[in-house]
Amino acid sequence: MPPFLDRVQLDHALHNQAVPLLEAIAANDHLRNRSLRRFERDDPPPYAESTESEEFDDAPPPPLRGELPEELQAIMDRPICTDELKRYGLESTLQPGDFYYSEAMLEKSRVTRYRANNIFRGVEGSRRLGVLVRHNVKRRWEKLGVWNPEWGFPGRRVQPNDDVFRWKWPWQQHEADGSEPSDLYTQQLLARALHLRQGLRRGESSPVIPRSHLKRDASVSEAESFIISRPWFIFQVEIAEERARHFRLSNEQRQRYPHSAHMQVIEWWKERGDWRDEFNRTDCVTSWKWSHESPSPEPEDLTPINNMTSSPLDTADIDFTASEVDDLETIELPPSEHPPHFWTIPDGFGFRTYPGQTIDVSASVEQLARDFPPPSVPNPIRLFGPTSPPPKEHEDASLELEEKLSTPPQQDLMSPPPQNPQRRSQRQRQAQGKVTKAKDQNTPPPPRRSARIAGMKRPADPLPLQAAPNKKPRGRATPKAAVPATQHTTPKTRRRKPGRVVPARPPPKESSKTRSRRTPRIRKKT
């Protein structure tokens, strides 16, 4: 057999190559005896360490298409524990706002499928649809006895009771300090529901006492029993239990035997006769009553939508409440007269959008601008100060200094040369440069400092040039010096101490007799 790199290839080889070969050997006695004699006669091959890579040793095994083995079935059939269901967050399913969202989205889909009316298009149309959906859900819940008159409009964001996270059931007890935390109440209610299901086996359901609706004088215990026995809640609990049972298996076992808890519960409900055709659209149970109970309140009739031309208030077949009429009239007002955050939700808010809500792009942009302001660039005026004109004192000093520099100094010949003025500050130089900039462009540059010093000195008598001697060295002619290239050099001037003038020394008298040049003798060759 060829080498196999992972368990998947090995599994396919066993099913496709090894098993058919073994079946062929078992069916042929001659071939089986021949293989047995060869196995007993031949020595086993020498052991050789595998050089193949172990990179795929941890690869999951391929999934097997079939039912769970009996040992795994026994693990999943064990009674469920309450601690195993904590990770699935069943407490939220008992909050009124959570199930209202599910039923409101179904009602919105039902209305839009009925007829595409133009009054439900656009921003104003979406808000009209939100009011109509809330009206239909409220009418149904009032018939069931579970609607709280203190609830507002989910998604409107105008009054505090519009926040569904503050909603409480009508029978929910209130403490002396104001209100009981909803999370604590739903946890206690869930613990009661799970305690009643401890004796049930996997896939088994408990009988439910028939209840048509809650009466106005129903006790808290009766109201809680009605909620935790509704089909929409039992369906969610059974799915969570089946997921917790399958999670008991190891990771490798869950990968080899995939299991859908949702489809398994649907199959059980179909076997028990609790599944309805209306649930096939969403594969979810949204009913408030079981099949053996009295018929559930029918959804509101949608035929009055045909009589609506510009607003839901055009028809008299729908009995809107005073708060619903006020909200519909507010929708027709100009946007400038709407309350802040009216039926809007910031973009990327992270929560679900209820029917009627629209994304407020302007609010999200303002929020982003507040959260992430642009980087501030430092003002150069704050760093270096404002550019103010120089004081009058400095300006007068600069003008006076300019006049002194423009006129040549008149000093006595015997006086020492002028000393360098003190170094001016940068501010004075800048002020002087601004004032004399225009004049300096047309006037020639001032003479160099060395030239000014040379002009102030007294010219001295020139020294007489001494005559060069005519005597030349013996034996070798004096080479002529190379004439240097003409260069422009500035004569160096040296300061001379003032004192008594001494006459120059006269040059020596030239001699009239000159010594003749001695001619070397040349010997004749003999």
Summary of the structure (lengths in Angstrom):
residues: 526
radius of gyration: 55.4
end to end distance: 122.3
largest distance: 171.6
contacts: 1035
relative contact order: 0.08
helix: 46%
strand: 1%
